[in-house]
Amino acid sequence: MVGPTASGKTALSIRLAHVLDGEIINGDSMQVYRGLDIGTAKITEEEKQEIPHHLFDIKNPDEPFSVAEFQQLVRFKIEEIKGRGKLPIIVGGTGLYIQSVLHDFRFTEEASDENIRKKYEDLAKEIGLDALHALLKEKDPLSAAQIHPNNQRRVIRALEIAEITGKGKSDIEDGKGEIALYNYLMVGLTMDREKLYERIDQRVDLMMKKGLLREVEGLYLSNLKDVQSIKAIGYKEIYDFLDGKVSKVEAVENIKRNSRNYAKRQLTYFRNKLNVHWFDSLEDQENNLRKILNLVQEFERMN
């Protein structure tokens, strides 16, 4: 099950898991981190309703996590869950990660050089992210079009690969993700764009009331800097506030804006890259559940 942030995936996925005798696998790249709970809207123990959940809280905040590692872990979990006679249900909003599991993506991990990476990290500090992204556009236009200029880690990684191999990142990935490796059914939740944005804003306000600032302060005071986890939306903006770069009000508004932009990118990815059967989140949950179960029955009949 996929969908943009704040679309209601968690609640409906629990209902589906109960009815279909399933177990849920995390499909969000940031919910793997321990301690990143409020800002990632991570499911609580109470919300799980005793449904087994996998690949949440498996990394410390200072550890890296790649799509290739995610692919390997999830594929292992799928077989493990199927071996128990249960149905694996991947739930999340990180489209590339989910696609990499279900399709024939193969990643080239050996194109790595710490010295080259350090060179581009230093260059980023010297010329800024926009100029660094412009450099990537010269060396690897396809990757530049897919990577946001503010995503320093991915920009630097693409430049590192381009310098080592003389090719673009996508050119050295053997698989293009076109061939499905599993017989799967993908459903998604969405809603009217303005309603979604309103819901995102409300969720951010609720996160602040629940203690997002305290959560991020704990990471900040532990001297956690320049790592992948705190690049997540909700964390990097609060870090800017704690660094004195913006006011608290500005930080909250930045979280809302960046979350809305992220939701837009999520929807674009899902619609362009994945074959999703869409359902309106604003419709009654029982109606959506019934429609999805009918779709599952039809899928099983045809396969």
C-alpha positions as a LaTeX table, in Angstrom:
\begin{tabular}{lrrr}
\hline
Residue & $x$ (\AA) & $y$ (\AA) & $z$ (\AA) \\
\hline
Met1 & 0.00 & 0.00 & 0.00 \\
Val2 & 1.40 & 3.36 & $-1.06$ \\
Gly3 & 0.37 & 6.97 & $-0.90$ \\
Pro4 & 1.62 & 10.43 & 0.00 \\
Thr5 & 2.33 & 11.50 & 3.55 \\
Ala6 & $-0.78$ & 12.04 & 5.70 \\
Ser7 & $-3.04$ & 10.07 & 3.35 \\
Gly8 & $-4.17$ & 7.55 & 5.97 \\
Lys9 & $-2.11$ & 4.47 & 5.02 \\
Thr10 & $-1.44$ & 3.31 & 8.56 \\
Ala11 & $-5.03$ & 2.88 & 9.74 \\
Leu12 & $-6.26$ & 1.15 & 6.60 \\
Ser13 & $-3.22$ & $-1.14$ & 6.41 \\
Ile14 & $-4.00$ & $-2.45$ & 9.90 \\
Arg15 & $-7.55$ & $-3.28$ & 8.84 \\
Leu16 & $-6.27$ & $-5.08$ & 5.76 \\
Ala17 & $-3.70$ & $-7.05$ & 7.76 \\
His18 & $-6.41$ & $-8.28$ & 10.14 \\
Val19 & $-8.72$ & $-9.40$ & 7.33 \\
Leu20 & $-6.04$ & $-10.88$ & 5.07 \\
Asp21 & $-3.93$ & $-12.49$ & 7.83 \\
Gly22 & $-1.00$ & $-10.30$ & 6.89 \\
Glu23 & 2.15 & $-8.85$ & 8.38 \\
Ile24 & 3.29 & $-5.33$ & 7.60 \\
Ile25 & 6.71 & $-4.37$ & 6.25 \\
Asn26 & 7.91 & $-0.78$ & 6.54 \\
Gly27 & 8.10 & 0.99 & 3.18 \\
Asp28 & 9.41 & 4.33 & 4.48 \\
Ser29 & 13.11 & 5.15 & 4.27 \\
Met30 & 13.16 & 7.17 & 7.52 \\
Gln31 & 11.05 & 4.99 & 9.82 \\
Val32 & 13.96 & 2.55 & 10.00 \\
Tyr33 & 15.63 & 4.94 & 12.48 \\
Arg34 & 15.31 & 4.61 & 16.23 \\
Gly35 & 14.32 & 7.85 & 17.93 \\
Leu36 & 12.78 & 9.40 & 14.84 \\
Asp37 & 9.22 & 8.76 & 15.89 \\
Ile38 & 7.09 & 11.89 & 15.96 \\
Gly39 & 8.60 & 13.55 & 12.90 \\
Thr40 & 8.19 & 10.43 & 10.75 \\
Ala41 & 4.66 & 9.72 & 12.06 \\
Lys42 & 5.87 & 6.25 & 13.04 \\
Ile43 & 3.17 & 3.81 & 14.07 \\
Thr44 & 2.80 & 3.30 & 17.84 \\
Glu45 & 2.54 & $-0.03$ & 19.63 \\
Glu46 & $-1.11$ & 0.67 & 20.38 \\
Glu47 & $-1.86$ & 1.45 & 16.73 \\
Lys48 & $-0.29$ & $-1.84$ & 15.63 \\
Gln49 & $-3.15$ & $-3.76$ & 17.25 \\
Glu50 & $-0.84$ & $-6.78$ & 17.65 \\
Ile51 & $-0.22$ & $-7.01$ & 13.91 \\
Pro52 & 3.48 & $-7.92$ & 13.36 \\
His53 & 5.45 & $-5.00$ & 11.91 \\
His54 & 8.89 & $-5.38$ & 10.37 \\
Leu55 & 11.92 & $-3.15$ & 9.63 \\
Phe56 & 10.97 & $-0.32$ & 11.96 \\
Asp57 & 13.63 & 0.95 & 14.39 \\
Ile58 & 16.43 & $-1.16$ & 12.94 \\
Lys59 & 19.05 & 1.60 & 12.58 \\
Asn60 & 20.66 & 4.07 & 14.95 \\
Pro61 & 20.31 & 7.71 & 13.84 \\
Asp62 & 24.03 & 7.94 & 13.00 \\
Glu63 & 23.97 & 4.94 & 10.63 \\
Pro64 & 23.55 & 5.18 & 6.84 \\
Phe65 & 20.75 & 3.34 & 5.07 \\
Ser66 & 20.60 & 2.75 & 1.33 \\
Val67 & 17.94 & 1.62 & $-1.09$ \\
Ala68 & 20.11 & $-1.41$ & $-1.89$ \\
Glu69 & 20.12 & $-2.45$ & 1.78 \\
Phe70 & 16.38 & $-1.87$ & 1.99 \\
Gln71 & 15.85 & $-4.05$ & $-1.07$ \\
Gln72 & 17.82 & $-6.91$ & 0.45 \\
Leu73 & 16.14 & $-6.71$ & 3.87 \\
Val74 & 12.60 & $-6.50$ & 2.51 \\
Arg75 & 13.03 & $-9.36$ & 0.07 \\
Phe76 & 14.28 & $-11.51$ & 2.94 \\
Lys77 & 11.27 & $-10.49$ & 5.06 \\
Ile78 & 8.85 & $-11.28$ & 2.24 \\
Glu79 & 10.11 & $-14.86$ & 2.05 \\
Glu80 & 10.15 & $-15.20$ & 5.83 \\
Ile81 & 6.54 & $-14.01$ & 6.15 \\
Lys82 & 5.36 & $-16.20$ & 3.26 \\
Gly83 & 7.10 & $-19.13$ & 4.93 \\
Arg84 & 4.79 & $-18.67$ & 7.91 \\
Gly85 & 1.77 & $-18.78$ & 5.64 \\
Lys86 & 1.10 & $-15.06$ & 6.11 \\
Leu87 & 0.63 & $-12.29$ & 3.55 \\
Pro88 & 3.44 & $-9.70$ & 3.29 \\
Ile89 & 2.02 & $-6.16$ & 3.07 \\
Ile90 & 4.50 & $-3.37$ & 2.30 \\
Val91 & 3.19 & $-0.01$ & 3.51 \\
Gly92 & 4.93 & 3.30 & 2.93 \\
Gly93 & 5.56 & 6.35 & 0.87 \\
Thr94 & 9.11 & 5.94 & $-0.45$ \\
Gly95 & 8.37 & 4.99 & $-4.05$ \\
Leu96 & 11.87 & 4.14 & $-5.25$ \\
Tyr97 & 12.50 & 1.89 & $-2.26$ \\
Ile98 & 9.28 & $-0.06$ & $-2.78$ \\
Gln99 & 9.82 & $-0.30$ & $-6.53$ \\
Ser100 & 13.36 & $-1.58$ & $-6.00$ \\
Val101 & 12.01 & $-4.51$ & $-4.00$ \\
Leu102 & 9.26 & $-5.52$ & $-6.40$ \\
His103 & 11.15 & $-5.00$ & $-9.66$ \\
Asp104 & 14.47 & $-5.92$ & $-11.23$ \\
Phe105 & 16.63 & $-3.17$ & $-9.78$ \\
Arg106 & 20.32 & $-4.03$ & $-9.38$ \\
Phe107 & 22.58 & $-1.50$ & $-7.72$ \\
Thr108 & 26.27 & $-0.98$ & $-8.27$ \\
Glu109 & 27.67 & $-0.43$ & $-4.78$ \\
Glu110 & 31.35 & $-0.71$ & $-5.64$ \\
Ala111 & 31.54 & 2.75 & $-7.27$ \\
Ser112 & 32.74 & 4.40 & $-4.08$ \\
Asp113 & 35.71 & 6.55 & $-3.11$ \\
Glu114 & 35.86 & 8.39 & 0.22 \\
Asn115 & 38.39 & 10.92 & $-1.05$ \\
Ile116 & 36.21 & 11.90 & $-4.00$ \\
Arg117 & 33.17 & 12.11 & $-1.75$ \\
Lys118 & 35.09 & 14.33 & 0.69 \\
Lys119 & 36.15 & 16.56 & $-2.20$ \\
Tyr120 & 32.53 & 17.20 & $-3.17$ \\
Glu121 & 31.48 & 17.67 & 0.46 \\
Asp122 & 34.11 & 20.40 & 0.78 \\
Leu123 & 33.06 & 21.87 & $-2.56$ \\
Ala124 & 29.45 & 22.03 & $-1.37$ \\
Lys125 & 30.54 & 24.20 & 1.57 \\
Glu126 & 32.55 & 26.42 & $-0.75$ \\
Ile127 & 30.13 & 26.99 & $-3.64$ \\
Gly128 & 26.73 & 26.04 & $-2.20$ \\
Leu129 & 24.18 & 23.38 & $-3.10$ \\
Asp130 & 22.72 & 25.13 & $-6.15$ \\
Ala131 & 26.13 & 25.39 & $-7.80$ \\
Leu132 & 26.93 & 21.80 & $-6.86$ \\
His133 & 23.67 & 20.66 & $-8.43$ \\
Ala134 & 24.53 & 22.65 & $-11.57$ \\
Leu135 & 27.82 & 20.74 & $-11.73$ \\
Leu136 & 25.90 & 17.47 & $-11.51$ \\
Lys137 & 23.67 & 18.67 & $-14.34$ \\
Glu138 & 26.77 & 18.98 & $-16.53$ \\
Lys139 & 28.12 & 15.54 & $-15.60$ \\
Asp140 & 24.88 & 13.54 & $-15.29$ \\
Pro141 & 21.78 & 15.42 & $-16.52$ \\
Leu142 & 19.43 & 12.50 & $-15.88$ \\
Ser143 & 20.38 & 12.18 & $-12.22$ \\
Ala144 & 20.26 & 15.95 & $-11.81$ \\
Ala145 & 16.69 & 15.98 & $-13.07$ \\
Gln146 & 15.72 & 13.34 & $-10.49$ \\
Ile147 & 17.56 & 14.74 & $-7.45$ \\
His148 & 16.46 & 17.88 & $-5.61$ \\
Pro149 & 19.26 & 20.46 & $-5.27$ \\
Asn150 & 18.84 & 20.48 & $-1.48$ \\
Asn151 & 19.49 & 16.76 & $-1.20$ \\
Gln152 & 23.23 & 17.15 & $-0.72$ \\
Arg153 & 23.90 & 13.48 & 0.05 \\
Arg154 & 22.33 & 12.23 & $-3.19$ \\
Val155 & 23.89 & 15.01 & $-5.30$ \\
Ile156 & 27.34 & 14.18 & $-3.95$ \\
Arg157 & 26.77 & 10.45 & $-4.41$ \\
Ala158 & 25.80 & 10.98 & $-8.07$ \\
Leu159 & 28.90 & 13.15 & $-8.65$ \\
Glu160 & 31.06 & 10.52 & $-6.97$ \\
Ile161 & 29.72 & 7.79 & $-9.27$ \\
Ala162 & 30.10 & 9.99 & $-12.35$ \\
Glu163 & 33.74 & 10.77 & $-11.56$ \\
Ile164 & 34.68 & 7.17 & $-10.75$ \\
Thr165 & 32.94 & 5.49 & $-13.67$ \\
Gly166 & 32.66 & 8.23 & $-16.25$ \\
Lys167 & 28.98 & 7.30 & $-16.51$ \\
Gly168 & 25.73 & 8.52 & $-15.02$ \\
Lys169 & 24.29 & 6.79 & $-11.97$ \\
Ser170 & 21.38 & 5.33 & $-13.92$ \\
Asp171 & 23.75 & 4.05 & $-16.62$ \\
Ile172 & 25.60 & 1.77 & $-14.21$ \\
Glu173 & 22.49 & 0.31 & $-12.60$ \\
Asp174 & 22.02 & $-2.96$ & $-14.43$ \\
Gly175 & 18.27 & $-3.11$ & $-13.84$ \\
Lys176 & 15.80 & $-0.43$ & $-14.86$ \\
Gly177 & 12.98 & $-1.72$ & $-12.71$ \\
Glu178 & 10.76 & $-2.66$ & $-15.63$ \\
Ile179 & 10.36 & $-6.38$ & $-14.90$ \\
Ala180 & 8.28 & $-7.38$ & $-11.88$ \\
Leu181 & 9.88 & $-10.09$ & $-9.74$ \\
Tyr182 & 6.77 & $-10.72$ & $-7.65$ \\
Asn183 & 3.14 & $-11.26$ & $-8.51$ \\
Tyr184 & 1.86 & $-8.33$ & $-6.50$ \\
Leu185 & $-1.14$ & $-6.04$ & $-6.19$ \\
Met186 & $-0.52$ & $-2.39$ & $-5.38$ \\
Val187 & $-3.18$ & $-0.15$ & $-3.90$ \\
Gly188 & $-2.77$ & 3.50 & $-3.04$ \\
Leu189 & $-4.53$ & 6.19 & $-1.04$ \\
Thr190 & $-4.88$ & 9.74 & $-2.26$ \\
Met191 & $-7.27$ & 12.66 & $-2.00$ \\
Asp192 & $-8.02$ & 16.09 & $-3.39$ \\
Arg193 & $-4.72$ & 18.03 & $-3.45$ \\
Glu194 & $-5.96$ & 20.98 & $-1.38$ \\
Lys195 & $-7.47$ & 18.64 & 1.21 \\
Leu196 & $-4.20$ & 16.72 & 1.38 \\
Tyr197 & $-2.21$ & 19.91 & 1.93 \\
Glu198 & $-4.62$ & 20.98 & 4.65 \\
Arg199 & $-4.25$ & 17.59 & 6.31 \\
Ile200 & $-0.45$ & 17.84 & 6.13 \\
Asp201 & $-0.51$ & 21.25 & 7.83 \\
Gln202 & $-2.73$ & 19.89 & 10.57 \\
Arg203 & $-0.45$ & 16.90 & 11.06 \\
Val204 & 2.60 & 19.14 & 11.47 \\
Asp205 & 0.77 & 21.20 & 14.12 \\
Leu206 & $-0.13$ & 17.97 & 15.91 \\
Met207 & 3.49 & 16.78 & 15.73 \\
Met208 & 4.61 & 19.97 & 17.44 \\
Lys209 & 2.02 & 19.47 & 20.18 \\
Lys210 & 3.17 & 15.88 & 20.64 \\
Gly211 & 6.75 & 17.02 & 21.23 \\
Leu212 & 8.57 & 17.12 & 17.90 \\
Leu213 & 10.78 & 19.95 & 19.15 \\
Arg214 & 11.87 & 17.89 & 22.19 \\
Glu215 & 12.50 & 14.86 & 19.98 \\
Val216 & 14.77 & 16.83 & 17.65 \\
Glu217 & 16.50 & 18.61 & 20.56 \\
Gly218 & 17.48 & 15.20 & 21.92 \\
Leu219 & 19.20 & 14.35 & 18.63 \\
Tyr220 & 20.74 & 17.81 & 18.41 \\
Leu221 & 22.14 & 17.71 & 21.94 \\
Ser222 & 23.65 & 14.28 & 21.27 \\
Asn223 & 25.84 & 16.10 & 18.72 \\
Leu224 & 24.30 & 14.26 & 15.80 \\
Lys225 & 25.40 & 16.24 & 12.73 \\
Asp226 & 25.70 & 15.71 & 8.98 \\
Val227 & 24.07 & 12.28 & 8.92 \\
Gln228 & 21.35 & 10.88 & 6.70 \\
Ser229 & 18.64 & 10.61 & 9.36 \\
Ile230 & 18.47 & 14.30 & 10.26 \\
Lys231 & 18.04 & 15.24 & 6.62 \\
Ala232 & 14.45 & 14.00 & 6.99 \\
Ile233 & 11.67 & 16.57 & 6.75 \\
Gly234 & 10.76 & 17.74 & 10.22 \\
Tyr235 & 14.28 & 17.30 & 11.52 \\
Lys236 & 16.41 & 19.44 & 9.23 \\
Glu237 & 14.01 & 22.40 & 9.68 \\
Ile238 & 14.13 & 22.15 & 13.49 \\
Tyr239 & 17.91 & 21.86 & 13.30 \\
Asp240 & 17.90 & 25.19 & 11.44 \\
Phe241 & 15.90 & 26.69 & 14.31 \\
Leu242 & 18.27 & 25.24 & 16.92 \\
Asp243 & 21.22 & 26.58 & 14.92 \\
Gly244 & 19.63 & 30.04 & 15.06 \\
Lys245 & 19.10 & 30.26 & 11.31 \\
Val246 & 15.31 & 30.66 & 11.48 \\
Ser247 & 12.64 & 31.34 & 14.09 \\
Lys248 & 10.49 & 28.57 & 15.53 \\
Val249 & 7.49 & 29.82 & 13.55 \\
Glu250 & 9.55 & 29.84 & 10.35 \\
Ala251 & 10.79 & 26.30 & 11.05 \\
Val252 & 7.24 & 25.00 & 11.43 \\
Glu253 & 6.15 & 26.73 & 8.24 \\
Asn254 & 9.17 & 25.25 & 6.44 \\
Ile255 & 8.19 & 21.77 & 7.62 \\
Lys256 & 4.69 & 22.29 & 6.25 \\
Arg257 & 5.92 & 23.62 & 2.92 \\
Asn258 & 8.54 & 20.90 & 2.48 \\
Ser259 & 6.02 & 18.20 & 3.45 \\
Arg260 & 3.54 & 19.50 & 0.88 \\
Asn261 & 6.23 & 19.53 & $-1.80$ \\
Tyr262 & 7.29 & 16.02 & $-0.82$ \\
Ala263 & 3.70 & 14.76 & $-1.09$ \\
Lys264 & 3.52 & 16.21 & $-4.58$ \\
Arg265 & 6.74 & 14.41 & $-5.58$ \\
Gln266 & 5.46 & 11.17 & $-4.05$ \\
Leu267 & 2.27 & 11.29 & $-6.11$ \\
Thr268 & 4.23 & 12.07 & $-9.27$ \\
Tyr269 & 6.53 & 9.09 & $-8.69$ \\
Phe270 & 3.74 & 6.65 & $-7.90$ \\
Arg271 & 1.71 & 7.67 & $-10.94$ \\
Asn272 & 4.64 & 7.61 & $-13.34$ \\
Lys273 & 6.54 & 4.56 & $-12.11$ \\
Leu274 & 4.09 & 2.17 & $-10.46$ \\
Asn275 & 0.84 & 0.49 & $-11.43$ \\
Val276 & $-1.34$ & 1.61 & $-8.53$ \\
His277 & $-5.06$ & 1.07 & $-7.97$ \\
Trp278 & $-6.07$ & 4.34 & $-6.32$ \\
Phe279 & $-8.65$ & 4.90 & $-3.59$ \\
Asp280 & $-9.92$ & 8.17 & $-2.14$ \\
Ser281 & $-8.82$ & 8.58 & 1.48 \\
Leu282 & $-11.76$ & 10.86 & 2.16 \\
Glu283 & $-14.22$ & 8.10 & 1.38 \\
Asp284 & $-15.55$ & 6.00 & 4.26 \\
Gln285 & $-12.86$ & 3.55 & 5.40 \\
Glu286 & $-15.30$ & 0.63 & 5.37 \\
Asn287 & $-16.14$ & 1.34 & 1.74 \\
Asn288 & $-12.47$ & 1.50 & 0.80 \\
Leu289 & $-11.78$ & $-1.71$ & 2.70 \\
Arg290 & $-14.60$ & $-3.51$ & 0.91 \\
Lys291 & $-13.45$ & $-2.27$ & $-2.51$ \\
Ile292 & $-9.85$ & $-3.31$ & $-1.86$ \\
Leu293 & $-10.91$ & $-6.76$ & $-0.68$ \\
Asn294 & $-12.96$ & $-7.17$ & $-3.84$ \\
Leu295 & $-9.91$ & $-6.18$ & $-5.84$ \\
Val296 & $-7.81$ & $-8.72$ & $-3.93$ \\
Gln297 & $-10.33$ & $-11.47$ & $-4.66$ \\
Glu298 & $-10.32$ & $-10.61$ & $-8.36$ \\
Phe299 & $-6.52$ & $-10.53$ & $-8.37$ \\
Glu300 & $-6.34$ & $-13.96$ & $-6.73$ \\
Arg301 & $-8.90$ & $-15.35$ & $-9.18$ \\
Met302 & $-6.88$ & $-14.11$ & $-12.17$ \\
Asn303 & $-3.58$ & $-15.36$ & $-10.78$ \\
\hline
\end{tabular}
